[in-house]
């Protein structure tokens, strides 16, 4: 028996298991970076950048079909979320929130500028949209107030010197550059980098940027990391309490006439291809050292390809199971989530629960109701006693919604304690302890009785 060969096979199997787990856990952005780094180490590997497939008719059709649902659904979600936020946001009210214009004007009062600038400056402030961008034209400003274009530029520059950095920009590119300039790190190369690659930066396509610019991957990553820490919408700090996230989903679910359609967004992941030159060199080389080296690299490339295929298969199986288990959510909306554990899906698929955890880590799903983390579909259960004394399970979201409703309707001069809230929920059939009420209230950022009381 060849024990050496047996040990080598076990090592390969072990390495494949580890690599498969790592790739499964990667969100698409990390996977894209990982694949590109592998091409630097393995001459057998080439990748077809994702951006070359952006015009795929199938991808365009999916985007168009999903977008047709976005507007009404976004309005629905905003109403649903704002109803919760109105309940939760006890400290700040519309009356005491400082507007962006007032905040900027208070800064202008500390600066020196000609007296005849006041009205044009107020006009500029009033022309800022909710993102903090200047959406009017300087030409219109010059005509309306009989000033020169140079004066108009000076006024806008003055506004752009205020806080938050990036305010008064006319577009995203200028907004980013204003912030970099404020930090003292806007070089001509950095500005050119942003100007030439803005669309790819927005899409998070580092590999494409690297190929387009010829810059080292480390330089592109450095630029990208700096840009990620900038605020694309400086005015949103005042117009909304919600944090703006730029997310490209890993999977898209579309409701068609024939049922739900799953589309893993492979178009955003580079495609692995094998380099014909080195394959031919491996087949024809008479140099044993070269032959052995390329053989090893071919094995690594094939293993990587298998792991990516396994990632696709596992994610597809999980999404299909989620679709089946959470059908009411996809048909009717976020309030129809059912209790579901990762172990439930693991049992159905016959895989370990840790595989489910890795697969759902930092992954996003897009559907007509919005974009959600995959972990959003795994919801803890709570028991509720019905009028006929039977017990059923509901999600913690249901309990939290009932909790918000009670607090919203309470007498603000005598707000309910957590004990009373638990008793009131018990009357509705929710068997929840006082400690659990306290926990849910804190998760919802709702203050205790003292913080909610209005004197």
Beta strands, then each sheet from edge to edge (+ up, - down):
strand 1: 45-48
strand 2: 251-256
strand 3: 259-264
strand 4: 271-274
strand 5: 364-367
strand 6: 370-373
strand 7: 381-385
strand 8: 391-395
sheet 1: 1+ 4-
sheet 2: 3+ 2- 5- 6+
sheet 3: 7+ 8-
end
